[in-house]
Amino acid sequence: MSGKRKRVVLTIKDKLDIIKKLEDGGSSKQLAVIYGIGETTVRDIRKNKEKIITYASSSDSTSLLAKRKSMKPSMYEELDKAMLEWFNQQRAKGNPVSGPICAKRAEFFFYALGMDGDFNPSAGWLTRFKQRHSIREINIRNERLSGDETAVEDFCSNFRDYIERENLQPEQIYNADETGLFWKCLPSRTSVIKGKCTVPGHKSMEERVTIMCCANATGLHKLKLCVVGKAKKPRSFKSTDTSNLPVSYFSQKGAWMDLSIFRQWFDKIFVPQVREHLRSKGLQEKAVLLLDNSPTHPNENVLRSDDGQIFAKYLPPNVASLIQPLNQGVIATMKRNYRARLLQNNLEEGNDLRSFWKKLTLLDALYEIAMAWNLVKPVTISRAWKKILPTIEEKEGLDFDEEDISVAAIATILQHTKGLENVPTENIEKWLEVDSTEPGYEVLTDSEIIKRAQGQTDESSEDEEEEIELIPEKHINHAAALQWTENLLDYLEQQGDMILPDRLVIRKLRATIRNKQKMANSSQ
């Protein structure tokens, strides 16, 4: 007669591991045997998957998750939600947070939320708050965290020791960072308005997306940009398959990065692409992703490949603003490329600004920002790592040629742009920097934090679309497409100044369409 199974209480980390194994096709029965639990427990974990991941993602400590066994809620649940939101934002900004500051803020939220009774934010309450959310430390010294040179030196020294112990090469060290982009913002003679069209007589529009760049320390592996827009299927995409876009596109009602999107990106895009790149270089499939403390970045336990060889590591909040590589001119260079290309395209197409503005769609912008990212040279990225990895320049033998697009170059283009001939240099500089401080995550005011804690959400639709009149979608058959390529080839042949590569591209396209037509005919 078999004995009664010993009761096993899983930690949060154990539950995360089980979720990973279930996602990879593991069976409930097998996992129950491995962890010494009942199949019902495994099914409960599967059922509560999102709740467990969300809890772990908001945690501040990997080691505490390995010890914590429950997600016991606070008796003041709304207050707890508000405080965690506020704390994460303060940490992301690098603002000082101490026990007394937390207590004062908790008292404010308690009464602002209209909660009943008396509330004493004691040391015991603060300890329980830290334990519930696996926060390592809350008593940070009372000076502004951004700009801590001593902390920079300490982190860089520790990080170099770490990558030496792990035997990681610059090719295996990555950084990712988000930023906001006002993709329809143009300069003005008088001022620059974020996300607003300043063409006289044109309806003002506000257009913003979140963009995340990711590259390794050599600059030789730049992943496709991750872009977060408001609409799941913007009108300009029409019949476009999002998997064929030059960027990885996600949607969120405010066009912000969030925990869920970041985790999807890490698991489905970052890990597979990094593995493929490292295989192509003959390197071990092992890599570290360096991140700042944005509230949208999950805990290290969540950001880890199945085999644990590709993982995330966080910059301390008091050093991120000083040394995060992609923030050292890389993202700024990409944005300059984007804006310069927009103006140049308008000039080459001979459009007046109003016509160009009306035609510009999100799909156009995605192709342009992808090209702007491609134009960022590996040397620009490697140079941005010099504070963390000062020897990378010598190892890679890099030649640091300047590539930055100057204000003078922009001014020259504007001189030939109808409506923007006399934009002052100061306004051009402001335009180029218009979204330089835009975070990729939503920054909430106190009143917005309170509304979110109370479960009040923005009623705006996730399917919000571009306010632009478009021709209804229609199906184009193979025969029609083939005829158009034939006509285009005839046109190019008649133009004596057309270079050979242009004609070869169209000929290749024609061959592709012919093959598709043959396959379609043979299957009928």
C-alpha positions in Angstrom: 0.0 0.0 0.0 1.5 3.3 -1.1 2.0 6.1 1.4 0.2 9.4 1.3 2.0 11.9 -1.0 3.9 14.5 1.0 2.4 18.0 0.6 4.6 20.2 -1.6 4.3 24.0 -1.5 5.7 25.6 -4.7 7.5 28.9 -4.8 6.6 31.6 -7.4 9.8 30.6 -9.3 8.7 27.0 -9.4 5.3 28.0 -10.8 7.0 30.2 -13.5 9.2 27.2 -14.5 6.1 25.0 -14.8 4.4 27.6 -16.9 7.4 27.7 -19.2 7.4 23.9 -19.5 3.6 23.9 -20.3 4.1 26.4 -23.0 6.8 24.2 -24.5 4.4 21.3 -24.7 5.1 19.6 -21.4 2.2 17.4 -20.1 0.4 18.0 -16.7 1.1 14.4 -15.8 4.8 14.6 -16.3 5.2 17.9 -14.5 3.1 16.6 -11.6 5.6 13.7 -11.2 8.7 16.0 -11.5 7.5 18.5 -8.9 5.8 16.0 -6.6 2.4 17.6 -6.9 -1.1 16.7 -8.1 -2.2 17.1 -11.7 -5.0 19.4 -10.4 -2.3 21.8 -9.1 -0.6 21.9 -12.5 -3.9 22.7 -14.1 -4.6 25.4 -11.5 -1.2 26.9 -12.4 -2.1 26.9 -16.1 -5.4 28.5 -15.3 -3.7 31.3 -13.3 -0.8 31.7 -15.7 -1.4 35.5 -16.5 -1.9 36.3 -12.8 1.4 34.5 -11.8 3.4 36.1 -14.6 2.0 39.6 -13.9 2.9 39.2 -10.2 6.4 38.0 -11.0 6.9 40.7 -13.6 6.3 43.4 -11.1 8.7 41.9 -8.6 12.1 43.5 -7.9 14.0 40.4 -6.8 14.8 37.1 -8.3 16.1 35.6 -5.1 12.9 36.5 -3.2 10.7 35.0 -5.8 12.6 31.7 -5.3 11.6 31.8 -1.6 8.1 33.3 -1.8 5.3 30.7 -2.0 2.1 32.8 -2.1 0.6 35.9 -3.8 -1.3 36.9 -0.7 -3.0 40.2 -1.4 -3.0 43.3 0.8 -6.0 44.0 2.9 -5.9 47.4 1.2 -5.7 46.1 -2.3 -6.4 49.4 -4.1 -3.8 51.2 -2.0 -1.3 48.4 -2.8 -1.9 48.8 -6.5 -1.5 52.6 -6.4 1.7 52.4 -4.3 3.3 49.8 -6.6 2.5 51.9 -9.7 3.9 55.0 -8.0 7.0 53.2 -6.8 7.8 51.7 -10.2 7.6 55.1 -11.8 9.9 56.7 -9.2 12.4 53.9 -9.7 12.3 54.2 -13.5 12.9 58.0 -13.3 15.8 57.6 -10.9 14.1 59.6 -8.2 15.1 59.1 -4.5 12.7 56.8 -2.6 13.0 56.3 1.2 10.9 54.7 3.9 9.5 58.1 5.1 8.7 59.2 1.5 6.9 55.9 0.9 4.9 56.3 4.1 3.8 59.8 3.2 2.8 58.8 -0.3 0.8 55.8 1.1 -1.1 58.0 3.4 -1.9 60.4 0.6 -3.2 57.6 -1.6 -5.2 56.1 1.3 -7.3 59.2 1.7 -7.4 60.0 -2.1 -8.8 56.6 -2.8 -11.6 57.4 -0.3 -10.8 54.3 1.9 -12.6 53.8 5.2 -11.0 53.8 8.7 -7.6 55.0 10.0 -4.3 54.1 8.3 -0.9 54.1 9.9 1.9 53.6 7.3 4.2 52.0 9.9 7.5 50.2 9.5 5.6 47.0 9.6 3.3 48.0 6.7 6.3 49.0 4.7 8.0 45.7 5.4 4.9 43.8 4.3 4.6 45.9 1.1 8.2 45.1 0.2 7.7 41.4 0.9 4.5 41.2 -1.2 6.3 42.6 -4.2 9.7 41.1 -3.6 11.3 44.6 -3.4 14.9 44.2 -2.3 15.5 47.6 -0.8 13.5 50.8 -0.5 15.8 53.0 1.6 17.8 54.7 -1.1 20.0 57.6 0.1 18.4 61.0 -0.1 20.1 62.4 -3.1 18.9 62.4 -6.7 19.9 59.1 -8.2 20.5 60.2 -11.8 24.1 61.2 -12.1 25.8 59.0 -9.5 29.3 58.7 -10.9 30.5 56.4 -8.1 27.7 54.0 -8.7 28.6 54.0 -12.4 32.1 53.0 -11.7 31.0 50.3 -9.3 28.4 48.8 -11.7 30.8 48.9 -14.7 33.5 47.1 -12.7 31.1 44.5 -11.4 29.6 44.0 -14.9 33.0 43.5 -16.5 33.8 40.9 -13.8 30.5 39.2 -14.4 30.9 38.9 -18.2 34.4 37.6 -17.7 33.1 34.9 -15.3 30.4 34.0 -17.8 32.8 34.1 -20.7 30.7 36.5 -22.7 32.0 38.3 -25.8 30.8 41.7 -26.9 28.8 39.8 -29.7 26.8 38.2 -26.9 26.0 41.4 -24.9 22.8 43.3 -25.9 20.9 46.4 -24.8 17.3 47.3 -25.6 15.6 50.6 -24.9 12.2 52.2 -25.7 11.4 55.7 -26.8 8.4 57.6 -28.1 8.3 58.9 -31.7 6.1 61.6 -33.0 6.1 60.3 -36.5 4.1 63.2 -38.1 5.9 66.0 -36.4 7.4 68.7 -38.7 9.3 71.8 -37.8 7.6 75.2 -38.0 8.8 78.8 -38.5 7.4 79.7 -35.1 7.5 76.7 -32.9 7.5 72.9 -32.7 4.4 71.1 -31.4 4.8 67.5 -30.3 3.0 65.2 -32.7 1.1 68.1 -34.3 1.0 69.0 -37.9 1.9 72.7 -38.2 1.1 73.1 -41.9 -1.2 76.2 -42.2 -4.8 75.3 -42.9 -4.3 71.6 -42.2 -6.2 69.8 -39.4 -3.9 69.3 -36.3 -3.2 65.6 -35.6 -1.4 63.9 -32.8 0.4 60.7 -33.9 2.7 58.8 -31.6 4.2 55.3 -31.4 6.6 53.6 -29.1 9.7 52.2 -30.6 12.2 49.8 -29.0 15.7 49.4 -30.4 17.9 46.4 -29.6 21.4 45.7 -30.7 24.6 44.0 -29.4 27.8 45.7 -28.2 29.6 45.2 -31.6 26.7 46.9 -33.4 26.8 44.0 -35.9 23.5 42.5 -34.8 20.6 45.0 -34.8 17.2 43.4 -34.3 14.2 44.6 -36.2 12.6 47.5 -34.4 9.8 46.7 -32.1 6.9 49.2 -32.7 3.8 49.6 -30.5 0.9 51.5 -32.1 -2.7 52.1 -31.0 -4.6 50.1 -33.6 -4.4 46.4 -34.0 -4.8 46.8 -37.8 -4.3 50.4 -38.9 -6.2 51.3 -42.1 -2.9 52.0 -43.9 -1.9 48.4 -43.5 -4.9 47.3 -45.6 -4.2 43.7 -46.7 -0.5 43.9 -45.5 0.5 40.8 -43.5 2.0 42.3 -40.3 4.6 39.5 -40.3 6.0 41.0 -43.5 6.5 44.4 -42.1 10.1 45.8 -41.7 9.4 46.1 -37.9 7.8 43.8 -35.2 4.5 45.5 -34.7 2.3 45.3 -31.6 -0.7 47.2 -30.5 -1.8 48.7 -27.2 -4.6 51.2 -26.7 -2.2 54.0 -25.7 0.6 52.9 -28.0 2.7 52.2 -24.9 5.0 49.3 -24.2 3.7 47.1 -21.4 4.7 44.0 -19.5 2.8 41.6 -21.8 4.2 43.0 -25.0 7.8 43.0 -23.7 7.6 39.4 -22.6 6.2 38.4 -26.0 9.0 40.2 -27.7 11.6 38.6 -25.5 10.3 35.0 -25.9 9.2 35.1 -29.6 11.6 37.6 -31.2 14.7 38.3 -29.1 15.6 34.8 -28.1 15.2 33.1 -31.5 17.0 35.9 -33.4 19.9 36.0 -30.9 20.3 32.2 -31.2 20.4 32.4 -35.0 22.9 35.2 -34.9 25.3 33.5 -32.5 25.1 30.2 -34.5 26.1 32.2 -37.6 29.1 33.5 -35.7 30.1 30.1 -34.3 29.5 31.3 -30.7 27.9 29.6 -27.8 24.1 30.3 -27.7 24.4 32.4 -24.6 23.7 36.1 -24.2 22.7 38.8 -21.7 20.2 41.6 -22.3 21.0 44.8 -20.4 17.9 46.8 -19.4 16.9 49.8 -17.4 14.3 49.8 -14.7 11.2 50.8 -16.8 7.9 49.7 -15.2 7.3 47.7 -18.5 10.3 45.4 -18.0 9.4 42.1 -16.3 11.5 40.5 -13.5 14.6 38.6 -14.5 12.9 35.4 -13.7 10.4 36.0 -16.5 13.0 37.2 -19.0 15.0 34.0 -19.4 15.2 31.4 -22.2 14.1 27.8 -21.5 17.6 26.6 -21.0 18.5 29.7 -19.0 21.3 30.7 -21.4 19.7 33.9 -22.7 18.7 36.2 -19.9 18.2 39.8 -18.7 20.2 41.9 -16.3 19.2 45.2 -14.9 21.1 48.5 -14.7 20.8 50.1 -11.2 18.3 53.0 -11.3 21.0 55.5 -10.3 23.2 54.7 -13.3 20.9 54.0 -16.2 20.6 57.6 -17.4 24.4 57.9 -17.6 25.5 54.7 -19.3 22.6 52.9 -21.0 24.2 52.3 -24.4 21.3 53.0 -26.7 20.7 56.3 -24.9 24.2 57.5 -25.7 23.3 59.0 -29.1 22.2 55.8 -30.9 18.4 56.4 -30.7 19.0 60.2 -31.4 20.9 59.3 -34.5 18.1 57.0 -35.7 15.5 59.7 -35.2 17.6 62.3 -37.1 17.9 59.8 -40.0 14.2 59.4 -40.0 13.3 63.1 -40.0 15.9 63.9 -42.6 14.7 61.2 -44.9 11.1 62.4 -44.6 12.1 65.9 -45.7 14.3 64.5 -48.5 11.5 62.2 -49.8 9.1 65.2 -49.8 11.7 67.2 -51.8 12.4 64.4 -54.3 8.7 63.7 -54.9 8.1 67.4 -55.6 5.1 67.6 -53.2 4.0 70.7 -51.4 4.1 70.1 -47.7 0.3 69.9 -47.3 0.0 67.1 -50.0 2.9 65.2 -48.5 1.4 65.5 -45.0 -2.0 64.2 -46.1 -0.4 61.1 -47.9 1.9 60.1 -45.0 0.6 57.0 -43.3 1.8 54.9 -40.4 2.8 52.2 -42.9 5.0 54.8 -44.7 6.5 55.8 -41.3 7.3 52.2 -40.3 9.3 51.7 -43.5 11.1 55.0 -43.0 12.0 54.4 -39.4 13.2 50.9 -40.3 15.5 52.4 -42.9 16.6 55.0 -40.5 17.6 52.2 -38.0 19.4 50.3 -40.8 21.4 53.5 -41.5 22.8 53.6 -38.0 26.3 52.3 -38.3 27.8 49.6 -36.1 30.5 52.1 -35.1 27.9 54.4 -33.6 26.5 51.5 -31.4 29.9 50.2 -30.4 31.0 53.7 -29.4 27.9 54.0 -27.1 29.2 51.0 -25.1 32.6 52.6 -24.2 31.6 53.6 -20.7 30.7 50.0 -19.9 33.2 48.1 -22.2 36.1 50.5 -22.8 38.2 47.8 -24.5 35.7 47.1 -27.2 37.2 49.8 -29.5 40.6 48.2 -29.4 39.2 44.6 -29.8 37.1 45.5 -32.8 39.6 47.9 -34.3 36.8 50.4 -35.0 37.2 53.6 -37.0 35.0 56.3 -35.5 33.8 58.3 -38.5 31.1 60.8 -37.7 27.7 60.1 -39.3 25.4 62.5 -37.5 23.1 64.5 -39.7 23.8 68.2 -38.9 21.4 71.0 -38.4 23.0 72.7 -41.4 22.2 69.8 -43.6 18.5 69.8 -42.5 18.4 73.6 -43.0 19.6 73.1 -46.6 16.8 70.7 -47.3 14.3 73.0 -45.7 15.4 75.9 -47.9 13.9 73.9 -50.9 10.8 72.8 -49.0 7.8 75.0 -49.8 6.4 76.4 -46.6 9.5 75.8 -44.5 12.1 77.9 -46.3 12.9 80.1 -43.3 12.8 77.9 -40.3 15.3 79.3 -37.7 18.2 77.0 -36.6 16.9 77.0 -33.1 13.5 75.6 -34.2 15.3 72.9 -36.3 17.3 71.8 -33.2 14.1 71.7 -31.1 12.4 69.6 -33.8 15.2 67.1 -33.9 15.0 66.8 -30.1 11.2 67.0 -29.8 10.7 63.5 -28.5 14.2 62.9 -27.0 12.7 62.6 -23.5 9.6 60.7 -24.4 9.6 57.4 -22.5 8.3 54.2 -24.0 6.0 53.6 -21.0 3.0 55.5 -19.8 3.7 58.0 -17.1 0.7 58.4 -14.8 -0.3 61.4 -12.7 -1.5 60.8 -9.2 -5.1 61.1 -10.3 -4.5 58.5 -13.1 -2.8 56.2 -10.7 -5.9 56.4 -8.4 -8.3 55.7 -11.3 -6.2 52.7 -12.4 -6.1 51.3 -8.8 -9.9 51.6 -8.7 -10.3 49.7 -11.9 -11.3 52.7 -14.0 -9.8 52.4 -17.5 -9.7 54.6 -20.6 -12.7 53.8 -22.8 -10.9 54.7 -26.0 -10.9 51.8 -28.5 -7.8 49.7 -29.2 -8.9 49.7 -32.8 -8.6 53.4 -33.2 -7.4 54.1 -36.7 -5.8 56.8 -38.7 -8.0 59.7 -39.6 -7.4 59.6 -43.3 -9.7 58.8 -46.2 -8.5 55.7 -48.1 -9.6 53.8 -51.1 -11.6 50.7 -50.1 -9.5 47.5 -50.2 -9.8 45.5 -53.4 -8.4 42.1 -54.4 -5.7 42.2 -57.1 -5.3 39.0 -59.1 -2.1 37.6 -60.6 -3.0 38.6 -64.2 -3.5 42.2 -63.2 -0.3 42.4 -61.2 1.6 40.8 -64.1 0.2 43.4 -66.6 1.3 46.2 -64.3 4.9 44.9 -64.1 5.0 44.5 -67.9 3.8 48.1 -68.3 6.4 49.3 -65.8 9.2 47.4 -67.5 8.2 49.0 -70.9 8.3 52.4 -69.3 11.8 51.8 -67.8 13.1 50.5 -71.1 12.0 53.7 -72.8 13.8 55.9 -70.2 17.4 56.0 -71.2 18.6 57.3 -67.8 17.2 54.3 -65.8 20.0 52.3 -64.3 20.2 48.5 -64.8 19.6 47.4 -61.1 16.1 49.2 -61.2 15.1 47.1 -64.2 16.5 43.9 -62.8 14.4 44.3 -59.6 11.2 44.7 -61.7 12.2 41.7 -63.8 12.7 39.6 -60.7 9.3 40.7 -59.4 7.7 39.7 -62.8 9.3 36.3 -62.5 7.9 35.8 -59.0 4.4 36.8 -60.1 4.6 34.4 -63.1 5.5 31.6 -60.8 2.6 32.4 -58.4 0.2 32.5 -61.4 1.5 29.1 -62.6 1.1 27.5 -59.2 -2.5 29.0 -58.9 -3.4 27.6 -62.3 -2.0 24.2 -61.7 -4.0 23.8 -58.4 -7.3 24.6 -60.1 
